[in-house]
């Protein structure tokens, strides 16, 4: 018998979602968790600004040129460690608690940077403050993703889970675009001030909303014994009688595929947004290098909304994933061929091609952002997602940092393009493997991932 779970689903900021049809034609009366969405969207806005923190300082000349490679690598390597920390916390103290602690780390990182500004930019103290700031903000920025994805996967009805995961992530693109507007206008100091202001106030707003209005996820609460109902009841209270996910492959294959497509997507996102422009299309005044992240952020924001509303919950995850990585390979091949033929470092056609690259840059992010929390059980969702992101971000940070270092030492674009293409082709092969061997998750209840957990019945626990 399904027990009432209203105490966990109630939320003072929730409004009824129009009747959500599940796969069997019945309805789930679950209210849409608007407070969760708003708090996590603000968190992703912070992510976008914080994720741009290092690159914007490098491209804008805010930090000395010899330290530029740190801005393209250190925040992302530290981000992998931050993912481990936040993922462990998400499984131990809850998704809400992990989100709040990680958000607070950004405020601390900004405070350390500001203290470093009291010393000359050539001093050792300045360098140490800069490194600590990059590390803390990188840890927090990437660390925010794990509790955000876990919470969205566990708090939104199955029929709306895909679009909610994609759209909430999309606020990160807005953060990137906002941060780079002043650089395009030649106002590097304003870029610095905007980034610092957003990184101070946005986490505080997210913390206030989360503290006051955001409830912990019902499935996690049930597993931890915080409610009289069990985790299956919690999922039914959210998804109605939607069909369950049918797990067909083990954890090793899930980890392998998620890591390899994740490395590819992170390399694409970081390299398209920051690296390739800074390394090869900087020109004489850096305008194109500053324009690319702005164009990219705005392009990805539009693509993310369109994909989230129109496509992700209407086509299978397998189809969406293989399509997104397929066009990633195709569009990168177009840029590579164009550069091999012309050697251009500016021009409208180059800008147009670079803009096209942000389409797969966004939809590959959407694909992996949906799959990561949808492939792991509730009990270890935070830890497993964070393990994937740790490997992904450290690997991507090493790759993009190395490409920047090589470019600074005369490595050609053709050489870099070949390395990046190998990464992209491997990820495409992984999507083909998932198409053939993986299991579908679109609009299905994730309760199927929680098989074997104790089931409560009249105060006793039995095995499902």
N, C-alpha and C positions, 0 to 999 in steps of 0.2 A: 504493500500500500504506500502511496506517495504521501508524505507528510508535508504539512505547510512549511514554507520556508520564507514567509513574508518578512520576518525580522531581518533577513539578510538582503532581500531584494528591495526593501523600502529605501527611498532616498529622497530627501527634501527637495532636491533639485531635479528630480526625474519627472518627465511628462509621459503620458501613455503613448506608446508607439502605435500607429494604426495597425489593425489586426495583422499579425505576422503569420502567414501561412507556412506550415511546415510540409515536409515531403509526403505526409499521409493525408493532407487536406484538412487537418484539424488546426486549431489556433492555440498559440501560446499567449497568455495574458501578460507576459513580461513587459515591464515598463522599460523604455530605453534609458540607459544610464547617462543622461546628459551631463551631469556634474563630472562623472568620470571622463567623458569625452573632452569637456572643456579643459579640465586640469591637465590631462595628458597631451592635448593639443598645445597648450602653453608650454608644457615640458618639451615637446618636439620643436617649438619655436626656439626655445633655449638651446636645444641640440644644434639647430642650424646655425645659430650665431656662434656657439662655442666651438662647433666643428670647423668654422671658418676663422677662428681666432688666430691660429698659427699662420695659415696662408695669407690672411689679409694683412698681418703685420709684415710678412716677407714681401709680398707684392707691392705694398704701399711704402716700403722703405722705412717703416716705423722701427724695425730692428736692423742693426748693421748687416750688410750684405754677407759677410762671412758666416753669419748665423742663420741664413735663409733656409738651408736644408733642414734645420731643426724644426722650422715651422711646418714643413711638408712631411715630416716623419714622426717626430717625438710625440705630438698629441695623439696620433693614431696608435702607436705602439703602447703608450700609456693607456689609451682607451681600451685595449684588450684586457689589461689588468683591471681596469675599472669595471668592465663587463663581468669578470669573474667575481669581483667583490659584490656588485649589485645583484647578480644572479643568486649567489649564496644567501644573501640577505633576503631576497624575494621568497626563497623557499623556507627560510627559518622564521622570519618575523612578518612576512606578508608582502604583497606587491605594493601596497600603499606605503608601508614603512620604508621599504627600499627606495621607492620613488622620492620620498621626502628627504632621506639622508643624502642621496646622490645629488639632488637639487641643491642642498645646502653646501655641498663641496664646491660648487661653482662660485658661490659668494666668497668662500675662503680663498679660492684661487685668485679672484680679482683683487682681494685685499692685499695679498702677497705681491701681486704685480704693482699695485699702486705704491706700496712701500719701497719696491725696487726703483721706482721713478725718482726717489729722493737722492739717488746716487748717480754719478756719471755713467753714460751708456758704454763707456770703455772699461769700466771697472769690473773686477771679479764679482763683487756683490750684485751688480746689475745682472750679470750672466746667470748667477745662481738663482736669483729671484725669478728671472725669465724662465729658466728650466723648470723650477718648482711650479710656477704658475701654469706653464704648458702641460706639465704632468697632471696636476690636479684637475684642470679644466678639461683636458683630454679624457682623463679617467671618468669624470662626471658626465661629459657629453655622450660618450659611447655607452657608459654605464646606464644612462637613462633609458636606453632602448629596451633593455631586457624587462624591467618591471612594466614599462608601457605596453609592450607587445603581449606580455603574459596577462596583464589586467584586461586588455581589450579582448583577447581570445576567450577569457573566462567570464566576462561581464556582459557581452553582447549576444543576442539571440543568433542562432546558427545562420539563418537566412540573411542576416545583415553583417555577419562577422567580417567577410572579405572586404566589403566597401568601407567599413569602419576602420579596419586595420590600415588600409591604403590611404584614406583621407586624413586620418590623424597623423600618420607619418609625413604627409604632404606639408604640414606646417613647418617642417625642417627646411624645405625648399624656400619658403617665404623668408625664414631667418637668414638664409644665405644671400638672397636677393637684397634684403634690406641692408645688410652689412656692407655690400660692395657698391651701393649707389654713390656714396661720397667719393670713393676712389675713382669712379668714372668721371666725376665732376672735378677731379684733381684736388680733392680736399682730404688728404690722408689723415690730418689731425681730426677732422670731423668723423672719419671712419673709425678712428680710435675711440673717440668719445661716444659714438653711437653703439659700438660693440660693447664698450664697458658699461654704458647705461643699461642696455638690454640685458647684459649678463648679470647685472645687479638687481634690476627691478623685476624682470620676467620670472626668475626663480622664486622671488618672494611672493609674487601673485600666484604662481602655481602651488607654492607651499600653503598659502592661505586657503585656496579653494580645496586642495586635497585634505587639509586638516579639518575644515568645517563641513564639507559636503560630500567627500568621496568615501564610499563604503568599501570594505575589503571584498574581494571576490568570493562569491558563495561556494564554488567548488573547493577552493583552497581552505576556506574556513571550515567546511565540512570534514575535509581530510584531517585537519589539525584538531578536530574534536570540539570546535567552537559552536556547534549547533547540534540539536537533537537528531536532525536528519543526516543521512549519509551522502556521499558524493554523488551517487546516482540520482538521488532525489534532488540534489542541488542542480544537476544538469537538466533534469526534467522540468524543474521550475523555471529554468531559463529557456530551454529549447523546445518545450512541449514534447511531443512524441516523434520528433525528427529522427530519421534513420541515423544509426550510429556509424562512425568511421569503422571500417573493417581493415584492421592492420594485417598487412601481407608480407612485410619485410622487417628484418631485425634492426636493432639500433646501430650496428656498425655501418650498414649501408646508408641509413638515414644521416648519420654523422658525415660520412664521406661525401655524399652528394651535397648536403647543405654547406659544408666547408668549402668545397671547390667552386660551387656557384657563388658563394658568398665572397670569396677572394676576388673572383672575376668582377662581381658587381662593385665591390669597394674600390678596386683599382680603377674601374670605369668612372665611378662617381668622383673620386679624388683627382684622378689624372685628367679627366675631361674638364672638371671645374677649375682646377688650379694648376696642375703640373704642366700640361702640354702648352698652355699659353705662356706661362712663366719661362719654361725651358726653351721654346722654339719660336714663339710668336710675340715675344716681348717688344720687339721693335726698338725705336729710339726713345720712346717716352712711356712705354708700359700701358698705353691706352687699351690695346687689344687684350692684354693679360688681365686688366681690371674689368673689361667689358664681358669677357667670357663667363665668369661666375655669375654676374648679374643676369645676363641673357639665359644662362643655364638654370639659375634658380627660378626665374619667372616661367621659362618654358616647362620645366619639370612640375611647377605648381599647377599650370594649366593641364598638362598631360595627366598628372596624378588625379585631379578632380574628375576629368573626363573618363579616365580608365576606372576610377573608383565607382562612379555613378552608373556608367553605361555597360561595363564589360566584366569586371572581376567576379561578380556573382551570377553571371549569365553563361559563362563558358567554364569548362573544367579547369582545375588548377594545372593539370598536366599540359593541356593545350596552351593555356596562357603562358606557362613557364617556357615551353620549348619555342614558342613564337617570339617571346621577348629576347631570349638569348640568341635566337637565330638572326634577328635584325641587328643585334649588337655586333655580331661578326660581320654582317653585310655592310653596315654603315661605317665601321672602322676600316674595312677594305676600301671603301670609297675615298676616305680621307687619305689613306696610305697611298693609293694610286694617284690621287690629285697632287700630293706633295712630291711623289717620285717624279711626276711629269713636269711640275712647275717650280717647285722649291719656294712657293709663295710664303711670306710671313705676314701678309695683310691682304685686304681686299674683301669686297662683299661676298664673292663666291666662297671664300674660305670661311667667312663668318657664317654663311648659310649652311655649309657642311658641318661646321662645329655645332651649330644650333640643332641640326638633325640628330647628332649624336646623343643629345640629351633626351630624346624620345626613348631609346632603349635604356639610357641611363636611369630613367625614372621607372619604366615598367619592369625592368629587372629588379629594381629595389622593391617594387610592389610585390613581385612574385616571391622573392625570398622572405620579405617581411610577413607575408601570409603563411608560407610554409613552415618557417622556423617554429612558431608557437603551436602550429597545428599538427606537428609530427611527434610531439613529446607528451608524456603523461603529466597530470597536474602535480603529483608529488614532487617531481624533479624537473618540472618545466623551466623554472628559472635557472637552475644549475646547468641543465643541458643546453639551453639557448645560450647561456653565457660562455660555456665551453666552446661552442661553435664560434661565437663572436670574438672570443679571445684569440683563437687560432686565425680567424679571418682578418681581424684588424692588425694584429702583429705582422702577419704575412703581407697584407696590403701596405702597411707602413714601411716595411723593409723594401718592398718592390718600388713604391713611388718615391721613397727617399733615395734609393739607389739610382733610379732613373734620373732624378734631378741632379744628383752628384755626378753621374756620368755625363749628363748634358753640359754641366758646368766645366767639364774637362774635355770637351770637344766631341763627345759621342754623337753620331748623326741621328737624325729623325728616323731614317730607314731602319737603323739598328733598334731604336726604341720601339718603333711600330711593330717590328718582328717579334720582340719579346712580349709586347702587349697582346698581339694576335694569338700567340701560343696560349696565353692565359685564357683568352676568350674562347678559343676552339675547345680547350679542355672542358670548360664550363658547358658549352653546347653539347658535348658528348655526354656529360652527366645528366642533362635534361632528357636526352634520348633514353638513357638508362632508366630514369625515373618514369618516363612514358611507358616503357616496356615492363618494368618490374614493380613500380611503386603503387601506392593506393591513393584513391581520391579523397579529398577533404571538403570540397565545396558544398556548403549548405548542410553538412552533416554534423551531428553532435559529437563533440570531442570526448564524450563519455566512453566511447569505444576504446580510447587509449588508456582508460583507468581500470581495465579488467583485472580481477584478482585482488582488489582492495577489499578490506573487511566491509560487510554490509550490516548496518544496524537494524535490529528487529526486536521491538519490545524490550529495549534496554540491553539486549544481548548482541554480540557480533557474530556474524556468520560469513563464510567466504562466498563471494559471488560466483 
